[in-house]
Amino acid sequence: MKLLSIPLLLLLTACNSSPELISKDRCGTEDWKSLGYKTALNKKSVKEFDSVKLICGQKVAANVQELFVDGYSDGLIKYCTYETGFNTGKQGLALGKFCPPELQKNMMLGYRRGKQLRDQNQLYIEEEKRISQGLTTQNGLGNQ
């Protein structure tokens, strides 16, 4: 039993850990603003930079965190929009609480509108299906 639990524990640990943002060999050459931007677009916390500091250690220049945060802020502005909310709602996906409150409000408006449109489309499809089934049954084509 003990032998089975070790591989399972390793598998669960691997599933729960997030991939590193950066490898140690890129610490001196990374485009930090771009990395921050991509981090935000991937809906990850700005605190992901803490792992960068652990990986890179002394190889991180003094202004790196500022560049990362600038890029991260740009990524939030790009992601946390009415359009993203609308598309998320229209697809029937859940909208997380990733965006800061000042951007979340507009995103939620889009989400509600997209979800409303999706719900209306679903009702239309269900009604068409009922009508189609009703006509099929009335014409004697159903239950053959």
C-alpha positions as CSV (number, residue, x, y, z in Angstrom):
1,M,0.0,0.0,0.0
2,K,2.8,2.4,0.8
3,L,4.4,1.9,-2.6
4,L,1.1,2.9,-4.3
5,S,0.7,6.0,-2.2
6,I,4.1,7.5,-3.1
7,P,3.5,7.7,-6.9
8,L,0.0,9.0,-6.3
9,L,1.4,11.7,-4.0
10,L,3.9,12.7,-6.7
11,L,1.2,12.8,-9.3
12,L,-1.0,15.0,-7.2
13,T,1.9,17.3,-6.3
14,A,2.7,17.7,-10.0
15,C,-0.9,18.4,-10.9
16,N,-1.2,21.1,-8.2
17,S,2.0,22.9,-8.9
18,S,2.0,25.6,-11.5
19,P,4.6,25.6,-14.2
20,E,7.5,28.0,-13.7
21,L,7.2,31.4,-15.4
22,I,10.8,31.4,-16.2
23,S,13.8,29.2,-16.3
24,K,17.0,30.2,-14.5
25,D,19.0,30.6,-17.8
26,R,16.6,33.3,-19.0
27,C,16.8,35.5,-15.9
28,G,19.3,37.9,-17.4
29,T,17.6,38.1,-20.8
30,E,13.8,38.0,-20.2
31,D,11.5,40.7,-21.5
32,W,10.0,41.3,-18.0
33,K,7.2,43.6,-19.2
34,S,6.0,41.0,-21.7
35,L,6.2,38.3,-19.0
36,G,4.0,40.4,-16.7
37,Y,1.6,41.0,-19.6
38,K,1.3,37.3,-20.4
39,T,0.9,36.4,-16.7
40,A,-2.2,38.7,-16.5
41,L,-3.6,37.4,-19.7
42,N,-3.3,33.8,-18.3
43,K,-5.3,34.9,-15.3
44,K,-2.5,34.3,-12.9
45,S,-1.7,36.4,-9.8
46,V,0.8,39.2,-9.8
47,K,2.4,37.2,-6.9
48,E,3.7,34.8,-9.5
49,F,6.7,37.2,-9.6
50,D,7.7,35.9,-6.2
51,S,8.6,32.6,-7.9
52,V,10.7,34.5,-10.4
53,K,12.6,36.0,-7.5
54,L,13.2,32.6,-6.0
55,I,14.4,31.2,-9.3
56,C,16.6,34.1,-10.5
57,G,17.9,35.3,-7.1
58,Q,20.7,37.8,-7.7
59,K,20.4,37.7,-11.5
60,V,17.3,40.0,-11.3
61,A,18.0,43.7,-12.0
62,A,16.6,46.3,-9.7
63,N,13.9,47.5,-12.1
64,V,12.7,44.0,-13.1
65,Q,9.8,43.9,-10.7
66,E,8.6,47.3,-11.8
67,L,8.7,46.2,-15.5
68,F,6.8,43.0,-14.6
69,V,4.1,44.9,-12.8
70,D,3.8,47.4,-15.6
71,G,3.3,44.6,-18.1
72,Y,0.9,42.9,-15.7
73,S,-1.2,46.1,-15.4
74,D,-1.3,46.3,-19.2
75,G,-2.4,42.7,-19.4
76,L,-5.2,43.3,-16.9
77,I,-6.4,46.3,-18.9
78,K,-6.4,44.2,-22.0
79,Y,-8.2,41.2,-20.4
80,C,-10.6,42.7,-18.0
81,T,-13.0,44.3,-20.5
82,Y,-16.7,44.3,-21.4
83,E,-15.8,42.2,-24.5
84,T,-14.0,39.5,-22.5
85,G,-17.0,39.4,-20.1
86,F,-19.5,39.2,-23.0
87,N,-17.6,36.4,-24.7
88,T,-17.2,34.5,-21.5
89,G,-20.9,34.8,-20.7
90,K,-21.9,33.9,-24.3
91,Q,-19.8,30.7,-24.1
92,G,-21.5,29.7,-20.8
93,L,-18.2,29.8,-18.9
94,A,-17.8,31.0,-15.3
95,L,-16.3,34.4,-14.7
96,G,-13.8,34.3,-12.0
97,K,-12.8,37.1,-9.7
98,F,-9.4,37.7,-11.2
99,C,-9.9,41.3,-12.2
100,P,-9.6,44.2,-9.8
101,P,-12.8,45.8,-8.7
102,E,-12.3,48.9,-10.9
103,L,-12.2,46.8,-14.0
104,Q,-14.5,44.0,-12.8
105,K,-17.6,46.2,-13.0
106,N,-17.5,46.7,-16.7
107,M,-16.5,43.1,-17.3
108,M,-19.5,41.9,-15.3
109,L,-21.8,44.1,-17.5
110,G,-20.5,42.3,-20.5
111,Y,-20.8,38.9,-18.9
112,R,-24.4,39.4,-17.9
113,R,-25.3,40.5,-21.4
114,G,-23.4,37.6,-23.0
115,K,-25.1,35.2,-20.6
116,Q,-28.5,36.7,-21.3
117,L,-27.9,36.2,-25.0
118,R,-26.8,32.6,-24.5
119,D,-29.9,31.9,-22.3
120,Q,-32.2,33.4,-25.0
121,N,-30.6,31.3,-27.7
122,Q,-31.0,28.2,-25.5
123,L,-34.7,28.9,-25.0
124,Y,-35.1,29.4,-28.8
125,I,-33.4,26.1,-29.5
126,E,-35.5,24.3,-27.0
127,E,-38.7,25.8,-28.4
128,E,-37.7,24.9,-31.9
129,K,-37.1,21.3,-30.7
130,R,-40.5,21.1,-29.0
131,I,-42.2,22.4,-32.1
132,S,-40.3,20.0,-34.3
133,Q,-41.2,17.1,-32.0
134,G,-44.8,18.2,-31.8
135,L,-45.2,18.3,-35.5
136,T,-43.5,15.0,-36.0
137,T,-45.8,13.3,-33.4
138,Q,-48.9,15.0,-34.9
139,N,-48.0,13.8,-38.4
140,G,-47.8,10.2,-37.2
141,L,-44.1,10.1,-37.8
142,G,-43.1,9.7,-34.2
143,N,-43.1,6.4,-32.3
144,Q,-42.7,4.2,-35.4
